[in-house]
């Protein structure tokens, strides 16, 4: 990922989430975590992205994952997760963590299939008051 693709990533962010991250925050993630901000490309077109960060040297936090609507259900999210998990492992991560909107059945199903386990719910996590499910997976 580089700055040239930021507009496309932001468009996917807006398309995918009720409460999207602002573009400046995505730029900030890219500056802070360049090795953990990955994109999927079809030619020069971004079809999906994933952002992660390492916390406390051993916790790989998956911050955001989204795929452009017309490319969903084609394995892109699966492959992005796989690549980020590999990057985390290469950097000593022992456990993966993420938060997902409790009502996002497709995402929860994907994470469960990738081996994540539901740990707990945080009520009122999102700006509209929706809860999130916190999920973990051993590396």
N, C-alpha and C positions, 0 to 999 in steps of 0.2 A: 504494500500500500504506500502511496505517496500522495502529496498534496494535489496532484493533477486529477485524482479520482474523487476528491472530497465532495464535490457537488453531486455526483452520482450516488455516493454513499448516503449523503444527506437526503436525497430524494427517496431512497429506499427506507430510510429511517422514518420520514414523514408518512410514507405510504403504509408502513407496518405497525406503527404504534399510536395509541390515543394520546400519549404524553411523550412525544419524541424528544430526544436530546437536542439541544440547540447546536447549530453548526459549529460555533466557537468551542463548545465542549468536545465535539468529535475531533476538531483540530488539536485541542489540548491532549486528548487521548493519544493521537498520532505522535505528538511531540514527546510525550512521556513514555509510551509503550510501543515504539515502532516495530519491535520484533513480535508483538502480540496483537497487531492490528492487521488482519489478513482479509483479502478480498478474493472472490471468485470472478473470473472474467470469461466472457464469450466474445472473442475479438478484443475490441477496446471498450466493450460494454460491461459494466459491473453488474453481476447478477445476484451477488450476495456479499455479506461481510460479517466478520466476527471481531470483537475487541475483548482483550483480556489484560489482566495485570497480575503480577506476583506480589503477594502480601506476606509479610513475616518470613520471607525466603522459602517457605514450603507450601503456601496456599495459592493455588491458581484460581483467580476470580474471573469468571466469565461475565463481562459487563454487558455486552449486547451482541445479539445475533439476529440477522434478518436476511430474508431472500426476497427479491423482487417478485411481485405477485405472479407474473406469467412463467416464472421459473420454479415455483414451489412444487413440492412432491416429485422432484427429480433427483434427489440425493445430495443436493448442494449443501444444505445445512449439516447433514451427516458428515460430509467430507470436510467442511470448515471446522466442525467440532473435532474431528479426528486430527486435523493438522495442528490446531491450537493445543490440543492435549499433548501431542508429540513435542511441540515447542516447549510447553510447560515442563514435561518430563526431562528434556535435555537441559533444563535450567534448575533441576533439583526439586521440582514441585512433588509433593507427596499426596496432596488431596486437592480436588477441584470443588468449587462452590459456585452457585448461581442463584439468582432470584428470578421467578417467573410469575406473571399474573396468574392467580389461582384459576381464573376462568379460561385461560388459553390452553384448551384441551390438546390442540395439535402440538404445541411446544412441550407441554408436560409429557405427552406420549413419546415424543422424540427423545427427551432426556431420560425417561425410564428405559427405553430401548437401548440407549447408550450406556446404561448401567448406573445412572444416578438414582439416589434414594431420596424420598421426601423426608425432611428432618422436622420442620415446623412451619407454622404460618405466622406472618407478621400482619396484623390487621391494619387497615388504613395506610398502607405502604405507598400507594400511588396517589397523585394529587386529587383524584376523584373519590378517594376513600376506599378503593379496591384493595383487597389483601394480596399479598404475594406468598408463594410457597418457596421456602429455601430448600435447596437440594444440594447434596454432596455426593462425591464419588472418590474412591481411592484411586490414586494414580497407578 
